[in-house]
Amino acid sequence: MLEKLSARLTEALLRRGAAEESKRELFEYGFQITLSTLLWLATITVIGLVFFDWRFLLCYLLFYLPVRQFAGGYH
């Protein structure tokens, strides 16, 4: 699903002339990473809100997420 959406977004950039054809794979990869991260954040937020525990959600996003990104635990 993310691959198809990434390909469509890249195709839209190419049609508008905002990107070069030689960098297609780079843009598709960038879109996949961005969409995957946004989906992950949305899922974490929904879970936190469903269980009405916004304090732990906020602590997780503010403190744990940055550590995971730079410590090699964010995949």
PDB file of N, CA, C and O in Angstrom:
ATOM      1  N   MET A   1       0.815  -1.181   0.000  1.00  0.00           N
ATOM      2  CA  MET A   1       0.000   0.000   0.000  1.00  0.00           C
ATOM      3  C   MET A   1       0.870   1.262   0.000  1.00  0.00           C
ATOM      4  O   MET A   1       0.651   2.179  -0.792  1.00  0.00           O
ATOM      5  N   LEU A   2       1.857   1.296   0.896  1.00  0.00           N
ATOM      6  CA  LEU A   2       2.730   2.463   0.956  1.00  0.00           C
ATOM      7  C   LEU A   2       3.579   2.585  -0.303  1.00  0.00           C
ATOM      8  O   LEU A   2       3.893   3.689  -0.746  1.00  0.00           O
ATOM      9  N   GLU A   3       3.947   1.443  -0.874  1.00  0.00           N
ATOM     10  CA  GLU A   3       4.747   1.475  -2.101  1.00  0.00           C
ATOM     11  C   GLU A   3       3.956   2.088  -3.258  1.00  0.00           C
ATOM     12  O   GLU A   3       4.489   2.888  -4.027  1.00  0.00           O
ATOM     13  N   LYS A   4       2.691   1.712  -3.374  1.00  0.00           N
ATOM     14  CA  LYS A   4       1.863   2.259  -4.453  1.00  0.00           C
ATOM     15  C   LYS A   4       1.628   3.753  -4.268  1.00  0.00           C
ATOM     16  O   LYS A   4       1.701   4.519  -5.229  1.00  0.00           O
ATOM     17  N   LEU A   5       1.348   4.168  -3.042  1.00  0.00           N
ATOM     18  CA  LEU A   5       1.128   5.577  -2.767  1.00  0.00           C
ATOM     19  C   LEU A   5       2.404   6.378  -3.010  1.00  0.00           C
ATOM     20  O   LEU A   5       2.354   7.482  -3.551  1.00  0.00           O
ATOM     21  N   SER A   6       3.535   5.829  -2.614  1.00  0.00           N
ATOM     22  CA  SER A   6       4.817   6.491  -2.851  1.00  0.00           C
ATOM     23  C   SER A   6       5.093   6.632  -4.348  1.00  0.00           C
ATOM     24  O   SER A   6       5.587   7.665  -4.800  1.00  0.00           O
ATOM     25  N   ALA A   7       4.776   5.608  -5.097  1.00  0.00           N
ATOM     26  CA  ALA A   7       4.972   5.662  -6.542  1.00  0.00           C
ATOM     27  C   ALA A   7       4.059   6.719  -7.171  1.00  0.00           C
ATOM     28  O   ALA A   7       4.473   7.435  -8.082  1.00  0.00           O
ATOM     29  N   ARG A   8       2.834   6.813  -6.690  1.00  0.00           N
ATOM     30  CA  ARG A   8       1.906   7.825  -7.224  1.00  0.00           C
ATOM     31  C   ARG A   8       2.373   9.237  -6.898  1.00  0.00           C
ATOM     32  O   ARG A   8       2.314  10.126  -7.747  1.00  0.00           O
ATOM     33  N   LEU A   9       2.836   9.443  -5.674  1.00  0.00           N
ATOM     34  CA  LEU A   9       3.332  10.769  -5.291  1.00  0.00           C
ATOM     35  C   LEU A   9       4.571  11.150  -6.105  1.00  0.00           C
ATOM     36  O   LEU A   9       4.716  12.296  -6.529  1.00  0.00           O
ATOM     37  N   THR A  10       5.448  10.189  -6.316  1.00  0.00           N
ATOM     38  CA  THR A  10       6.642  10.440  -7.119  1.00  0.00           C
ATOM     39  C   THR A  10       6.255  10.743  -8.561  1.00  0.00           C
ATOM     40  O   THR A  10       6.827  11.632  -9.191  1.00  0.00           O
ATOM     41  N   GLU A  11       5.299  10.013  -9.070  1.00  0.00           N
ATOM     42  CA  GLU A  11       4.837  10.250 -10.442  1.00  0.00           C
ATOM     43  C   GLU A  11       4.254  11.652 -10.584  1.00  0.00           C
ATOM     44  O   GLU A  11       4.457  12.313 -11.603  1.00  0.00           O
ATOM     45  N   ALA A  12       3.539  12.097  -9.576  1.00  0.00           N
ATOM     46  CA  ALA A  12       2.977  13.450  -9.605  1.00  0.00           C
ATOM     47  C   ALA A  12       4.093  14.496  -9.625  1.00  0.00           C
ATOM     48  O   ALA A  12       3.993  15.496 -10.335  1.00  0.00           O
ATOM     49  N   LEU A  13       5.144  14.269  -8.856  1.00  0.00           N
ATOM     50  CA  LEU A  13       6.285  15.193  -8.883  1.00  0.00           C
ATOM     51  C   LEU A  13       6.957  15.213 -10.252  1.00  0.00           C
ATOM     52  O   LEU A  13       7.341  16.268 -10.755  1.00  0.00           O
ATOM     53  N   LEU A  14       7.090  14.045 -10.838  1.00  0.00           N
ATOM     54  CA  LEU A  14       7.724  13.963 -12.151  1.00  0.00           C
ATOM     55  C   LEU A  14       6.887  14.656 -13.228  1.00  0.00           C
ATOM     56  O   LEU A  14       7.432  15.336 -14.097  1.00  0.00           O
ATOM     57  N   ARG A  15       5.578  14.486 -13.171  1.00  0.00           N
ATOM     58  CA  ARG A  15       4.702  15.137 -14.154  1.00  0.00           C
ATOM     59  C   ARG A  15       4.765  16.652 -14.057  1.00  0.00           C
ATOM     60  O   ARG A  15       4.689  17.348 -15.069  1.00  0.00           O
ATOM     61  N   ARG A  16       4.905  17.162 -12.839  1.00  0.00           N
ATOM     62  CA  ARG A  16       4.965  18.619 -12.643  1.00  0.00           C
ATOM     63  C   ARG A  16       6.352  19.183 -12.920  1.00  0.00           C
ATOM     64  O   ARG A  16       6.536  20.400 -12.957  1.00  0.00           O
ATOM     65  N   GLY A  17       7.313  18.315 -13.110  1.00  0.00           N
ATOM     66  CA  GLY A  17       8.668  18.771 -13.372  1.00  0.00           C
ATOM     67  C   GLY A  17       9.420  19.173 -12.114  1.00  0.00           C
ATOM     68  O   GLY A  17      10.448  19.844 -12.198  1.00  0.00           O
ATOM     69  N   ALA A  18       8.925  18.773 -10.949  1.00  0.00           N
ATOM     70  CA  ALA A  18       9.559  19.127  -9.685  1.00  0.00           C
ATOM     71  C   ALA A  18      10.675  18.164  -9.303  1.00  0.00           C
ATOM     72  O   ALA A  18      11.410  18.411  -8.347  1.00  0.00           O
ATOM     73  N   ALA A  19      10.805  17.069 -10.045  1.00  0.00           N
ATOM     74  CA  ALA A  19      11.844  16.080  -9.757  1.00  0.00           C
ATOM     75  C   ALA A  19      12.372  15.531 -11.078  1.00  0.00           C
ATOM     76  O   ALA A  19      11.703  15.583 -12.110  1.00  0.00           O
ATOM     77  N   GLU A  20      13.582  15.008 -11.014  1.00  0.00           N
ATOM     78  CA  GLU A  20      14.199  14.413 -12.196  1.00  0.00           C
ATOM     79  C   GLU A  20      13.919  12.914 -12.230  1.00  0.00           C
ATOM     80  O   GLU A  20      13.835  12.265 -11.187  1.00  0.00           O
ATOM     81  N   GLU A  21      13.777  12.381 -13.416  1.00  0.00           N
ATOM     82  CA  GLU A  21      13.509  10.959 -13.594  1.00  0.00           C
ATOM     83  C   GLU A  21      14.629  10.106 -12.988  1.00  0.00           C
ATOM     84  O   GLU A  21      14.374   9.013 -12.484  1.00  0.00           O
ATOM     85  N   SER A  22      15.850  10.599 -13.037  1.00  0.00           N
ATOM     86  CA  SER A  22      16.980   9.823 -12.515  1.00  0.00           C
ATOM     87  C   SER A  22      16.921   9.660 -10.995  1.00  0.00           C
ATOM     88  O   SER A  22      17.598   8.792 -10.443  1.00  0.00           O
ATOM     89  N   LYS A  23      16.127  10.476 -10.320  1.00  0.00           N
ATOM     90  CA  LYS A  23      16.020  10.405  -8.866  1.00  0.00           C
ATOM     91  C   LYS A  23      14.707   9.775  -8.407  1.00  0.00           C
ATOM     92  O   LYS A  23      14.303   9.942  -7.256  1.00  0.00           O
ATOM     93  N   ARG A  24      14.050   9.061  -9.297  1.00  0.00           N
ATOM     94  CA  ARG A  24      12.756   8.450  -8.986  1.00  0.00           C
ATOM     95  C   ARG A  24      12.830   7.542  -7.759  1.00  0.00           C
ATOM     96  O   ARG A  24      12.007   7.654  -6.851  1.00  0.00           O
ATOM     97  N   GLU A  25      13.815   6.644  -7.732  1.00  0.00           N
ATOM     98  CA  GLU A  25      13.921   5.698  -6.626  1.00  0.00           C
ATOM     99  C   GLU A  25      14.177   6.412  -5.302  1.00  0.00           C
ATOM    100  O   GLU A  25      13.667   5.995  -4.262  1.00  0.00           O
ATOM    101  N   LEU A  26      14.951   7.467  -5.335  1.00  0.00           N
ATOM    102  CA  LEU A  26      15.229   8.238  -4.129  1.00  0.00           C
ATOM    103  C   LEU A  26      13.956   8.872  -3.575  1.00  0.00           C
ATOM    104  O   LEU A  26      13.716   8.825  -2.368  1.00  0.00           O
ATOM    105  N   PHE A  27      13.143   9.460  -4.443  1.00  0.00           N
ATOM    106  CA  PHE A  27      11.892  10.069  -4.009  1.00  0.00           C
ATOM    107  C   PHE A  27      10.902   9.020  -3.494  1.00  0.00           C
ATOM    108  O   PHE A  27      10.218   9.245  -2.495  1.00  0.00           O
ATOM    109  N   GLU A  28      10.830   7.887  -4.173  1.00  0.00           N
ATOM    110  CA  GLU A  28       9.928   6.834  -3.719  1.00  0.00           C
ATOM    111  C   GLU A  28      10.341   6.335  -2.332  1.00  0.00           C
ATOM    112  O   GLU A  28       9.489   6.117  -1.471  1.00  0.00           O
ATOM    113  N   TYR A  29      11.633   6.156  -2.119  1.00  0.00           N
ATOM    114  CA  TYR A  29      12.115   5.720  -0.813  1.00  0.00           C
ATOM    115  C   TYR A  29      11.803   6.771   0.256  1.00  0.00           C
ATOM    116  O   TYR A  29      11.348   6.435   1.349  1.00  0.00           O
ATOM    117  N   GLY A  30      12.044   8.018  -0.058  1.00  0.00           N
ATOM    118  CA  GLY A  30      11.753   9.094   0.882  1.00  0.00           C
ATOM    119  C   GLY A  30      10.285   9.167   1.242  1.00  0.00           C
ATOM    120  O   GLY A  30       9.938   9.359   2.407  1.00  0.00           O
ATOM    121  N   PHE A  31       9.421   9.017   0.253  1.00  0.00           N
ATOM    122  CA  PHE A  31       7.987   9.011   0.526  1.00  0.00           C
ATOM    123  C   PHE A  31       7.591   7.805   1.373  1.00  0.00           C
ATOM    124  O   PHE A  31       6.751   7.928   2.264  1.00  0.00           O
ATOM    125  N   GLN A  32       8.188   6.636   1.105  1.00  0.00           N
ATOM    126  CA  GLN A  32       7.863   5.447   1.897  1.00  0.00           C
ATOM    127  C   GLN A  32       8.247   5.636   3.358  1.00  0.00           C
ATOM    128  O   GLN A  32       7.475   5.285   4.251  1.00  0.00           O
ATOM    129  N   ILE A  33       9.418   6.181   3.609  1.00  0.00           N
ATOM    130  CA  ILE A  33       9.867   6.400   4.979  1.00  0.00           C
ATOM    131  C   ILE A  33       8.965   7.423   5.674  1.00  0.00           C
ATOM    132  O   ILE A  33       8.562   7.228   6.821  1.00  0.00           O
ATOM    133  N   THR A  34       8.654   8.504   4.976  1.00  0.00           N
ATOM    134  CA  THR A  34       7.810   9.549   5.555  1.00  0.00           C
ATOM    135  C   THR A  34       6.414   9.027   5.858  1.00  0.00           C
ATOM    136  O   THR A  34       5.894   9.257   6.950  1.00  0.00           O
ATOM    137  N   LEU A  35       5.807   8.336   4.918  1.00  0.00           N
ATOM    138  CA  LEU A  35       4.461   7.799   5.125  1.00  0.00           C
ATOM    139  C   LEU A  35       4.440   6.740   6.229  1.00  0.00           C
ATOM    140  O   LEU A  35       3.500   6.682   7.022  1.00  0.00           O
ATOM    141  N   SER A  36       5.465   5.919   6.275  1.00  0.00           N
ATOM    142  CA  SER A  36       5.551   4.901   7.315  1.00  0.00           C
ATOM    143  C   SER A  36       5.649   5.548   8.689  1.00  0.00           C
ATOM    144  O   SER A  36       4.993   5.098   9.629  1.00  0.00           O
ATOM    145  N   THR A  37       6.444   6.579   8.818  1.00  0.00           N
ATOM    146  CA  THR A  37       6.587   7.278  10.095  1.00  0.00           C
ATOM    147  C   THR A  37       5.287   7.957  10.493  1.00  0.00           C
ATOM    148  O   THR A  37       4.893   7.904  11.658  1.00  0.00           O
ATOM    149  N   LEU A  38       4.618   8.593   9.543  1.00  0.00           N
ATOM    150  CA  LEU A  38       3.347   9.252   9.844  1.00  0.00           C
ATOM    151  C   LEU A  38       2.285   8.248  10.260  1.00  0.00           C
ATOM    152  O   LEU A  38       1.505   8.512  11.175  1.00  0.00           O
ATOM    153  N   LEU A  39       2.248   7.098   9.596  1.00  0.00           N
ATOM    154  CA  LEU A  39       1.294   6.050   9.955  1.00  0.00           C
ATOM    155  C   LEU A  39       1.585   5.521  11.353  1.00  0.00           C
ATOM    156  O   LEU A  39       0.660   5.282  12.129  1.00  0.00           O
ATOM    157  N   TRP A  40       2.855   5.338  11.678  1.00  0.00           N
ATOM    158  CA  TRP A  40       3.246   4.870  12.992  1.00  0.00           C
ATOM    159  C   TRP A  40       2.840   5.879  14.073  1.00  0.00           C
ATOM    160  O   TRP A  40       2.297   5.495  15.108  1.00  0.00           O
ATOM    161  N   LEU A  41       3.103   7.160  13.832  1.00  0.00           N
ATOM    162  CA  LEU A  41       2.728   8.189  14.792  1.00  0.00           C
ATOM    163  C   LEU A  41       1.213   8.270  14.975  1.00  0.00           C
ATOM    164  O   LEU A  41       0.726   8.443  16.092  1.00  0.00           O
ATOM    165  N   ALA A  42       0.479   8.146  13.885  1.00  0.00           N
ATOM    166  CA  ALA A  42      -0.975   8.181  13.963  1.00  0.00           C
ATOM    167  C   ALA A  42      -1.505   6.986  14.760  1.00  0.00           C
ATOM    168  O   ALA A  42      -2.435   7.128  15.554  1.00  0.00           O
ATOM    169  N   THR A  43      -0.918   5.827  14.548  1.00  0.00           N
ATOM    170  CA  THR A  43      -1.339   4.633  15.277  1.00  0.00           C
ATOM    171  C   THR A  43      -1.074   4.776  16.774  1.00  0.00           C
ATOM    172  O   THR A  43      -1.934   4.459  17.595  1.00  0.00           O
ATOM    173  N   ILE A  44       0.114   5.251  17.121  1.00  0.00           N
ATOM    174  CA  ILE A  44       0.454   5.453  18.531  1.00  0.00           C
ATOM    175  C   ILE A  44      -0.498   6.468  19.160  1.00  0.00           C
ATOM    176  O   ILE A  44      -0.949   6.281  20.290  1.00  0.00           O
ATOM    177  N   THR A  45      -0.803   7.532  18.437  1.00  0.00           N
ATOM    178  CA  THR A  45      -1.704   8.564  18.954  1.00  0.00           C
ATOM    179  C   THR A  45      -3.107   8.013  19.158  1.00  0.00           C
ATOM    180  O   THR A  45      -3.730   8.280  20.186  1.00  0.00           O
ATOM    181  N   VAL A  46      -3.609   7.259  18.209  1.00  0.00           N
ATOM    182  CA  VAL A  46      -4.949   6.679  18.337  1.00  0.00           C
ATOM    183  C   VAL A  46      -5.017   5.724  19.521  1.00  0.00           C
ATOM    184  O   VAL A  46      -5.984   5.744  20.283  1.00  0.00           O
ATOM    185  N   ILE A  47      -3.992   4.888  19.680  1.00  0.00           N
ATOM    186  CA  ILE A  47      -3.979   3.956  20.810  1.00  0.00           C
ATOM    187  C   ILE A  47      -3.974   4.727  22.127  1.00  0.00           C
ATOM    188  O   ILE A  47      -4.692   4.376  23.063  1.00  0.00           O
ATOM    189  N   GLY A  48      -3.162   5.776  22.193  1.00  0.00           N
ATOM    190  CA  GLY A  48      -3.114   6.583  23.405  1.00  0.00           C
ATOM    191  C   GLY A  48      -4.432   7.260  23.707  1.00  0.00           C
ATOM    192  O   GLY A  48      -4.841   7.339  24.866  1.00  0.00           O
ATOM    193  N   LEU A  49      -5.096   7.744  22.686  1.00  0.00           N
ATOM    194  CA  LEU A  49      -6.364   8.432  22.894  1.00  0.00           C
ATOM    195  C   LEU A  49      -7.514   7.475  23.185  1.00  0.00           C
ATOM    196  O   LEU A  49      -8.429   7.813  23.937  1.00  0.00           O
ATOM    197  N   VAL A  50      -7.473   6.287  22.594  1.00  0.00           N
ATOM    198  CA  VAL A  50      -8.520   5.294  22.846  1.00  0.00           C
ATOM    199  C   VAL A  50      -8.508   4.878  24.314  1.00  0.00           C
ATOM    200  O   VAL A  50      -9.559   4.674  24.921  1.00  0.00           O
ATOM    201  N   PHE A  51      -7.320   4.757  24.870  1.00  0.00           N
ATOM    202  CA  PHE A  51      -7.204   4.359  26.264  1.00  0.00           C
ATOM    203  C   PHE A  51      -7.182   5.557  27.203  1.00  0.00           C
ATOM    204  O   PHE A  51      -6.904   5.401  28.392  1.00  0.00           O
ATOM    205  N   PHE A  52      -7.469   6.749  26.689  1.00  0.00           N
ATOM    206  CA  PHE A  52      -7.576   7.982  27.476  1.00  0.00           C
ATOM    207  C   PHE A  52      -6.343   8.234  28.356  1.00  0.00           C
ATOM    208  O   PHE A  52      -6.454   8.675  29.500  1.00  0.00           O
ATOM    209  N   ASP A  53      -5.197   7.949  27.802  1.00  0.00           N
ATOM    210  CA  ASP A  53      -3.975   8.134  28.576  1.00  0.00           C
ATOM    211  C   ASP A  53      -3.020   9.029  27.799  1.00  0.00           C
ATOM    212  O   ASP A  53      -1.964   8.582  27.352  1.00  0.00           O
ATOM    213  N   TRP A  54      -3.386  10.267  27.644  1.00  0.00           N
ATOM    214  CA  TRP A  54      -2.608  11.204  26.848  1.00  0.00           C
ATOM    215  C   TRP A  54      -1.290  11.582  27.523  1.00  0.00           C
ATOM    216  O   TRP A  54      -0.355  12.000  26.840  1.00  0.00           O
ATOM    217  N   ARG A  55      -1.192  11.444  28.860  1.00  0.00           N
ATOM    218  CA  ARG A  55       0.062  11.775  29.561  1.00  0.00           C
ATOM    219  C   ARG A  55       1.184  10.822  29.166  1.00  0.00           C
ATOM    220  O   ARG A  55       2.297  11.261  28.876  1.00  0.00           O
ATOM    221  N   PHE A  56       0.903   9.543  29.154  1.00  0.00           N
ATOM    222  CA  PHE A  56       1.919   8.569  28.757  1.00  0.00           C
ATOM    223  C   PHE A  56       2.236   8.692  27.273  1.00  0.00           C
ATOM    224  O   PHE A  56       3.384   8.520  26.861  1.00  0.00           O
ATOM    225  N   LEU A  57       1.230   8.987  26.483  1.00  0.00           N
ATOM    226  CA  LEU A  57       1.445   9.210  25.055  1.00  0.00           C
ATOM    227  C   LEU A  57       2.387  10.390  24.839  1.00  0.00           C
ATOM    228  O   LEU A  57       3.322  10.302  24.043  1.00  0.00           O
ATOM    229  N   LEU A  58       2.148  11.467  25.529  1.00  0.00           N
ATOM    230  CA  LEU A  58       2.985  12.654  25.404  1.00  0.00           C
ATOM    231  C   LEU A  58       4.412  12.373  25.878  1.00  0.00           C
ATOM    232  O   LEU A  58       5.373  12.787  25.229  1.00  0.00           O
ATOM    233  N   CYS A  59       4.551  11.684  26.985  1.00  0.00           N
ATOM    234  CA  CYS A  59       5.891  11.326  27.485  1.00  0.00           C
ATOM    235  C   CYS A  59       6.622  10.432  26.486  1.00  0.00           C
ATOM    236  O   CYS A  59       7.814  10.612  26.238  1.00  0.00           O
ATOM    237  N   TYR A  60       5.908   9.479  25.923  1.00  0.00           N
ATOM    238  CA  TYR A  60       6.515   8.578  24.944  1.00  0.00           C
ATOM    239  C   TYR A  60       7.004   9.358  23.727  1.00  0.00           C
ATOM    240  O   TYR A  60       8.139   9.178  23.285  1.00  0.00           O
ATOM    241  N   LEU A  61       6.161  10.211  23.196  1.00  0.00           N
ATOM    242  CA  LEU A  61       6.525  10.942  21.990  1.00  0.00           C
ATOM    243  C   LEU A  61       7.637  11.963  22.232  1.00  0.00           C
ATOM    244  O   LEU A  61       8.485  12.168  21.364  1.00  0.00           O
ATOM    245  N   LEU A  62       7.641  12.594  23.385  1.00  0.00           N
ATOM    246  CA  LEU A  62       8.634  13.638  23.656  1.00  0.00           C
ATOM    247  C   LEU A  62       9.985  13.103  24.108  1.00  0.00           C
ATOM    248  O   LEU A  62      11.017  13.692  23.786  1.00  0.00           O
ATOM    249  N   PHE A  63       9.997  12.001  24.845  1.00  0.00           N
ATOM    250  CA  PHE A  63      11.249  11.536  25.422  1.00  0.00           C
ATOM    251  C   PHE A  63      11.793  10.257  24.790  1.00  0.00           C
ATOM    252  O   PHE A  63      12.988  10.160  24.510  1.00  0.00           O
ATOM    253  N   TYR A  64      10.943   9.303  24.571  1.00  0.00           N
ATOM    254  CA  TYR A  64      11.409   8.005  24.088  1.00  0.00           C
ATOM    255  C   TYR A  64      11.682   8.016  22.586  1.00  0.00           C
ATOM    256  O   TYR A  64      12.655   7.414  22.132  1.00  0.00           O
ATOM    257  N   LEU A  65      10.856   8.677  21.830  1.00  0.00           N
ATOM    258  CA  LEU A  65      11.020   8.710  20.378  1.00  0.00           C
ATOM    259  C   LEU A  65      12.358   9.294  19.940  1.00  0.00           C
ATOM    260  O   LEU A  65      13.024   8.678  19.108  1.00  0.00           O
ATOM    261  N   PRO A  66      12.790  10.446  20.451  1.00  0.00           N
ATOM    262  CA  PRO A  66      14.099  10.965  20.028  1.00  0.00           C
ATOM    263  C   PRO A  66      15.258  10.033  20.371  1.00  0.00           C
ATOM    264  O   PRO A  66      16.211   9.917  19.600  1.00  0.00           O
ATOM    265  N   VAL A  67      15.181   9.376  21.515  1.00  0.00           N
ATOM    266  CA  VAL A  67      16.248   8.449  21.894  1.00  0.00           C
ATOM    267  C   VAL A  67      16.297   7.283  20.913  1.00  0.00           C
ATOM    268  O   VAL A  67      17.378   6.872  20.490  1.00  0.00           O
ATOM    269  N   ARG A  68      15.146   6.754  20.555  1.00  0.00           N
ATOM    270  CA  ARG A  68      15.103   5.624  19.619  1.00  0.00           C
ATOM    271  C   ARG A  68      15.658   5.998  18.260  1.00  0.00           C
ATOM    272  O   ARG A  68      16.318   5.175  17.626  1.00  0.00           O
ATOM    273  N   GLN A  69      15.413   7.199  17.798  1.00  0.00           N
ATOM    274  CA  GLN A  69      15.890   7.596  16.479  1.00  0.00           C
ATOM    275  C   GLN A  69      17.404   7.657  16.425  1.00  0.00           C
ATOM    276  O   GLN A  69      18.002   7.246  15.431  1.00  0.00           O
ATOM    277  N   PHE A  70      18.033   8.162  17.474  1.00  0.00           N
ATOM    278  CA  PHE A  70      19.473   8.364  17.439  1.00  0.00           C
ATOM    279  C   PHE A  70      20.259   7.221  18.059  1.00  0.00           C
ATOM    280  O   PHE A  70      21.477   7.159  17.893  1.00  0.00           O
ATOM    281  N   ALA A  71      19.611   6.331  18.756  1.00  0.00           N
ATOM    282  CA  ALA A  71      20.296   5.201  19.377  1.00  0.00           C
ATOM    283  C   ALA A  71      20.226   3.945  18.522  1.00  0.00           C
ATOM    284  O   ALA A  71      20.730   2.898  18.926  1.00  0.00           O
ATOM    285  N   GLY A  72      19.619   4.029  17.366  1.00  0.00           N
ATOM    286  CA  GLY A  72      19.580   2.889  16.454  1.00  0.00           C
ATOM    287  C   GLY A  72      18.420   1.944  16.696  1.00  0.00           C
ATOM    288  O   GLY A  72      18.433   0.830  16.173  1.00  0.00           O
ATOM    289  N   GLY A  73      17.424   2.337  17.460  1.00  0.00           N
ATOM    290  CA  GLY A  73      16.305   1.443  17.738  1.00  0.00           C
ATOM    291  C   GLY A  73      15.057   1.789  16.958  1.00  0.00           C
ATOM    292  O   GLY A  73      14.008   1.186  17.183  1.00  0.00           O
ATOM    293  N   TYR A  74      15.139   2.744  16.046  1.00  0.00           N
ATOM    294  CA  TYR A  74      13.974   3.152  15.261  1.00  0.00           C
ATOM    295  C   TYR A  74      14.090   2.536  13.878  1.00  0.00           C
ATOM    296  O   TYR A  74      14.968   2.913  13.101  1.00  0.00           O
ATOM    297  N   HIS A  75      13.206   1.586  13.562  1.00  0.00           N
ATOM    298  CA  HIS A  75      13.305   0.900  12.265  1.00  0.00           C
ATOM    299  C   HIS A  75      12.043   1.117  11.476  1.00  0.00           C
ATOM    300  O   HIS A  75      11.923   0.623  10.355  1.00  0.00           O
TER     301      HIS A  75
END
